[in-house]
Amino acid sequence: MFRISSKTVARASALTIAALASTSVLAHPGHPESLMSASMSFGAGFSHPFSGVDHLLAMLAVGLWAAQNKRSAMWVLPLAFPLMMVVGALLAFSGLSIPAAETGIAASVAVLGLLIAFAVRMPLWASTVVASLFAVFHGYAHGSELPHGSSAALYGIGFVLATALLHAAGLGIGLFAGKQMADKVVRIGGVGIAAVGAYLLAAG
């Protein structure tokens, strides 16, 4: 079974914070006002995942799907998604362009909703790849909307924390739905999420 040690998680977290911090230094060197807007930078990042139904539903869906897969997926998927979001944000901070990012975000809502609706259980490596791919699109969208003059590090910490909370909410709902009837409700919710994703794709 695929496992990640606690040391690996700690190192990945440290590298994430270091990467965001170095980007912040490069993007906003020597600006005293950046220190004054620290809380605003964090607040902007924290609120961003809640600013659109696409981000909100996708992040809840990751938690729900992880709960359906159970075992290692319950912590691997909610960990992989924020880490790969940071990768996407760093791509945006660096000025690189990801074509059709909005389409990728809409597709993530539709696909994750279908995976929940049909209670699809993949090998851990495959589900991690799916979550990670969609996470890059979401992270890129967050990074590309970094407010002018904000700290990239604090903004990034804000949206990672909000994402983790949404994953935890989805995971909690999925675990609470342990009985068969409750599981059916979750799957119906997956149909609803997929329908929203399909609408977003059509509207895009």
N, C-alpha and C positions, 0 to 999 in steps of 0.2 A: 504493500500500500504506500502511496505517495505521502511523505511526511516532511514537515518543515520544522527544524529545531527552534527552540526559543532563542538561541544565539543568533540564528539566521534572521529571525524576525527583528531582534534588537538591532542588528547591523543594518538591515534594510531600512528600519525607521530612522536610524542615525544618518544614513546616506540621503534619505529623503529630505530631512531637515537641513542638512548641509547643502544639498543642491538648491533648495528653495532660498536659503540664506545667501548663497553665492550669486544667484540670479538677482536677488534684491539689490546686492551691492553693485552689480554691473548696470542694472537698469536705473537706479536712483542714487548715484554717488554724491556724497557731501551735501545733502539737503536737510537742514535742521527741521524743516516743516514735516518731513517724513516721520520723525519721532513724535511730533505733536498729533499726527493723524493715525497713530498706531491702532487705537481702538476702532477708528473708522475703517482702517484697512481690514482688520480682523472681522468687523461686523459686515463689511461688504462681501467678504469671502464666505462667511457663515450663512448669510441670507441668500446667496446666489442659488444654491441647490433648491431652495424653496420658491424661487422666483418664476419657475415655469413648470407646468404640469408634466412636461417630458422628463426633466431631471428628477422630479419628485417621484413619479411612478416607476421610472427605471431603477432608482436606488431602493425603493421599497421592494420592487420585484426581485432584486438580487437577494435580499434577505429571505423573502418568501421561497424562492427557488432553492436557496441553500438549505432551508429547513426541510423542504421536501426530499432533498438528496441525503440529508442526515450525515452522521459520522464526520469525517474530516472536512467535508464540504461546508459544514456549518461555520467553520472559522476560516478556511482557506479562501472561499469566495469573498466574504466581507473584508478580508485583508488584501486580496489581490486587486480588487476593484479600486480602492483609494490609492494604492501604490501606482497602479497604471494610469490613474487619473493625473497623478503628479507628472508622469512621463508626458502625457498629452499637454498639460499646462506648460511644461518646460519647452516643448516644441513651439507653442504659441509665443511664449516669452522670447524665444530666440528668433522669432520672425518667420519661421518655416510655415508653410501653408499645407493644410490637409484638405484636399478637395472633397466636396459633398459632405462636410462634417455634420450639417444639420440633418441630412438624409440618414447618416449613420446613427444619429441620436434617435430620430423617429423610428428607424428600423430596430433599435435596441428595445424600445418600448413594445413594439409589435412582437418581436421574437421572444423576448422574455415572458410576455404575457401568454403566448402560445405554449411555451415550455412549462409554465405553471398550470395552464388549463389542461394540458394532457399529462401532467405529472411526469415529464420526461426526466429520466435519470441516466446521466452519462457517466463514463469513467471520469475520475477526478481531474485528470490532465485536460480532458476535452472541455469540461465545464469551466475550468479555469481559463482556458484559451478564449472561450466565448465571452466570459465576463471581462477579461482583460482587453479584448479587442474593442468592445463597446465602451469600456472605461476610457480608452484613449480619446475617443470622440467627445465624451463628456468633459474630460479634463481639458481638451483643446478649447472647447467652448468657454469653459470657466476662465482659462488663461487669457484668451483673446479679449475678454471683457474686463480685464484688470483696470480699475479706475486710474486715471492719470494722477501721478504723484503718490500712489499707494505703495506700501511695502509688499513686494511679491511674496516674501516669506510669511508675513502675517496673514495676508489674503489667502495664501495656499493652506496654511494651518486652519484657517476658518472654514474653507470649503471641505477640507478633509474631515474635520470634526463633524460638520453637519452631515456629510455623507455617511460617516460611521454611525451616527445616531439614526439616520433613516434605515440603514442596513439592520441595525439592532431592532428597530420597530418592526420591520418586515419579518425578521427572524423570530421575534417574540410572538407575532400574530401566527406565523406558521407553526411554531412549537405548541402554542395554545390550542391550535386546531388539531388536536390529537385524535379525536373521535372521527368516525367515518363521515357523519353528517357535517361536522365542522370542516373536514377536509374537502367535501364537495363545495362548501361555501367559498373556500380559498380558490378552488379551481374555477368557480364561476367568476370570482374576482379576477382571475387570470384572463378569462374571456373578455371582461371589461377593459382590462389593461391593453390587451391585444387590439381591441376595437379602437381605443384611443390612438394607439400607435398607427393603425391603418389609416385613421383619419388624418393624422399628422403627415404621413407619407403622401396621401392624396392631396392634401393642402399645400405641401411643399412643391 
